[in-house]
Each structure stands twice: as structure tokens, then as C-alpha cells.
Amino acid sequence: MKKINYSVEKMKLNIIKSDFVISKIDEMMIVCKDEEMFDKIVDDLSIQNNLNYKFCFNLYGETEEDVANIEKIMSNTMKESNYTIFSTAQKKLTFFIISGSLLFIGALLSIMLIISTAIIIYYKQISEAQEDVKRYQILSKIGMDKDDIKKIINTQVRMVFYLPILLAIVHSVFAFNTVKTISEVIGLDKSIYLVYSLIVIAIIATVIYTIIYKLSSRAYYRIVNAG
């Protein structure tokens, strides 16, 4: 048991570890043995005008539904008396709803941007194919067979599609610490979840780009071959 000296009092420290910590601010709770000690601490810290009172207690029931019903009854009762009641279950639920919503919105926007960018690249390649018809006709006339032309087209289109993904992954790696800091502010303090998210988004982007790359490469070859 550790101790600290506060004013003229010696206080014992009891460190409580928890797997679920919502607050990202360092806090210390002082348990006063009597009202006299409480008043002394309030005076020393000059917090007379910044006091709020909190009553903490445990609720027990045979099922989670029983506990939820008790919380609901108490919440309605407290509202009539200008008090607010919070439970650990409610805080956890609110926390997961907020973090889950942010994760969903971020993933949705990322996928939309990935798809829109891939479609833009697709139509750009189709436009370039129409402009390159004469160039590939010349290559065909000087003896280059269709397989070699197809390889050149695949290499050209593959570079255009996969280079943005590679750059995006590099940017994400360098921005990881910044994203981690922002996540910690809203309570997501486990870096492994960010790593999983980065890997999943990278896989989704690669799959989407691969599908559109295949379509673009075939369309490019058809246009050149038809010309």
C-alpha cells in the first residue's frame, strides 16, 4: 500500500486497475474519513464553488432485465428531483454506440472514396485507350503479336491502379501516430484495433481496385484490338 502526504495528513493510496476506463484524464479519488477532513480539503483546494455530489452503489438482480428495470425506475425518480443517474452498463453502451458510429462512418466514407477514385481511373484508362489505338496499330504492323500487346496493356493499367493503393498505405503508416492520438481522445486506446482497421481497409481497397483493373484492362484491349 503506497502513501502520499497531503497538507498535514498522510493518505494511503489504493490503486484500482480496470479493463474498462472511459476517462482519458488522470484522476485521483480522495476518500475522507469524516466531514471535517472533507471541509479542510475543499478549503485547501479552493473548490467551494465547483462541488458536485455523487452517490455510487451496486445493483444486484437475478437477470440483466431486473437490473435494467431498477435503473429505469430510479432514473425516472431522480429526474423529478433534479438528479441524474448513470449506470456502468449505460456508459458502456453509449461509449460503444459513439465509437461504433464513428468507425462505421469512417469505413463507409473510405469505401465510397475508394470506389469513386477507381471508377475515375477506369474511365481515364478507357479514354487513353481510344487515344492509343494508332500507337498499338503501329506496334502490331512492325511484328508485335497480340500476347505482347496484352502484356504491355496489363502492365500499364496495373501500375495506374495499384500505385495509388501503395501510396495510400504508406501515407496511412506515417499518419498512424496522429490517428492513434485522435482515437485515444475519444476513448479508443487500443492500437491493435487501428491496425486491424488499416489492414481490412487495405484489403477491401485492393479487392475493389483489382476487380476494376481487370475490367479496365479487358476494355482497353478490346478498344485497341477493334481499332
N, C-alpha and C positions, 0 to 999 in steps of 0.2 A: 504494500500500500504506500503510494507516494504522498508527500505532504508539501504544501506551499504556505508561505507566510503572507497573510493579508492584514494590513494595519498591525494591530497588536495580537491578532488571533492566528493560531495555527490551524490550517484546514487540511483535512485528509482528501486525497484525490482517489476517486473510484472510476477507472476507465472502463467504459462500456463499449464493446465492439458490436457493430451491427452490419449485416449484409445489405440492408436497405437504408440508405442515407439519402434523403431528398435535398437537404440544405448543402450548398457548396461553400458556406461561410463557416469559419471556425467559431465554435460556440463553447461556452462553459456554463454549466449549471451549478449554482451555489445553493445548497440545502441548509436553511437556517434552523437552528435548534429551538429558537423562540422568537417572539416578535421584537424583543429588544435588539437582538443581533440583526434582524432584518432592517429595522429602522436605522441602525448605525451604518449598515452597508449602503442603504439608499442615500443617506446624507453624505457619505464619503464619495459616492459616485455621482452625486448631483443629478439624480434621475427622478426627482419627485414628480415632475410634470410629464414623465414618459413611462408611467406604470400601466401595465395591464395584468390581469389576473387569469391564471389558467388552472383548471382542475383536471387532473389526469386520473383515470381509473380503468380497470379492466372489466370487460363484459364477458360473461360466460353463458353459453346456451348449448342445448343438445345438438342443434344443427345451425348452419350458417344463416338459414332463414330466420331462426329465432333471434339471433344477434342483429340481423338486418332490421327486423321489426322493432326491436328495442331501440335501436339507433334512430329509426324513423319517428317513433313516439317521442323520444327525448328531443329530437331536432325540432319538432312542431311545438313542443312545450317551451323550449328555450327561445324560439322566435317571439313568442308572446311576451317574454321577459327581457327582450333586447340582448339576449346572449346568443352566441354562435357555438355550434357543436361540430367537431370534426372527429372522424374515426380514422384509424390506420388504414382500414380497408378502402374508405372513400378517397383518402390521399393517394393510395397506391393506384386506384382505378383512374383518378384524374390525371395522375402523372403518366400512366401508360397510354391514356387516350391522347394526351397532348403530344407525347414523344412519338406515338404511333402515327398520328395525323401528320406530323412534320415529316416523318420518314416516308409516308405514302405520297405526300405532295412532292417531296424531293425526287422520289423514284419516278413518279408519273411525269413530271416536267423533264427529267433526264431522258426518259424513253421517247417522249414527244420530240425533243430536240434532236435525238439520235436519228429517229425516223425521218424527220423533215430534212435534216442535213444529208442523209443517204439518198433521199429522193431527188434533192437538188443536184447532187453529184451524178446521179443516174441520168437525168435529162441533159446535164452538161456533156456527159460522155456520148450520148446519142447525137447531140449537136456536133460534137467534134468528129464523130464517125462520118456524118454527112459531108463534112469539110475534107476528110482524109480519103475519100473514095478514090480520087485521081492518084494520090500517092501510092496507095496499095495496088492500083491497077498497073502502075509502072513497075512495082516490085514483082508483080505476077508475070509481066511481059519479059522481064530480064531473067526469068527462070526460077523464082522462088515459089515453092509449092504451097498448097493450102494449109498443110500442117504447120509449116514455119510461120506463115502469116497469122495463124490462130495462136501460136505461142507468143508472138510479138504482141498481139492484141491483149491476150491474157495478162502478160507481164505489165503492160502499160496500164490497163484498167485496175489490176490488183494493187499496184503502187498508189494509184489515186484513192482507192478505197481504204486501204489498210494503214497508210501513213497518218491520217487524222486520228485513228484509234491509238496508234503508238504514241503520238504526241499528247493525246488526252490522258493516257495512263501515266506518262512522265510528269505532266502537269499535276495530276492528282497526287502522285507520290511527293512532289515538292510542297504541295499545299496541304499535306496530311496534318502537320502540326497545327496549322491555322484552323482547319476544320475540327480537329480534336479539341482545341481550346473553346471554340464556339459550342461544341457538344457538351463540354463539361459545364458551361454556364447554364445550360438548360437541364442538366442533371444526367446526361448520358456519359458516364465517366469510364466506361469500359471500351478501350481501344479496339479490342478484338471484334466488336460489332461493326465498327467502322471499316476494319479490314475486310470482313465478310461482305459488307455492302459494296465496297470497291471491287471486290472480286466478282460478285454477282452482276453488277452493272457492266463491268468489262466483258463478261461472258455474254450477256444479253446484247451488248453493242456489237461484239464480234459476230454473233449469230445473225443479227439483222443485216449487218454490212456484208456478210458472206452471201446471204440469200440475194441481196440486191446486186452484189458484184457478179454473181453467176448470171442473173437476168441481164444485166448490163453488158457483160462480155458476149453473151449469145446474140443480143440485139445488135451490138456493134459489128460482130462478124457477119450477120445476115445483111446488114446495110452495105458493108464493104463488098461482100460477095455478090450481092444483087447488082451493085454498080458496075 
